[in-house]
Amino acid sequence: MPDRKPLLPEVARRTAAWCGVLLLAAGVAAVAIWLCVALKTAVTPVLLALLGTALLRHVHRWCRCAPRSSA
């Protein structure tokens, strides 16, 4: 059985593969955005809580390491 020549050159096959990856990533992003819009009442508090946690992390670390007063 002789080696068969591919129908498309290597460059075309790589380009097609990358286009498929980009289409899949765009589809996943579109679904994620759609879900965020559809579930806005649930997503907004979660995002605010994550933001507050990230912003208060350093304050919490500082409070734990601060010396306690002997009052």
Secondary structure, DSSP 4 states (H G I P E B T S, - for coil): -PPPPPSS-HHHHHHHHHHHHHHHHHHHHHHHHHHHHHTHHHHHHHHHHHHHHHHHHHHHHHHHHSPPP--
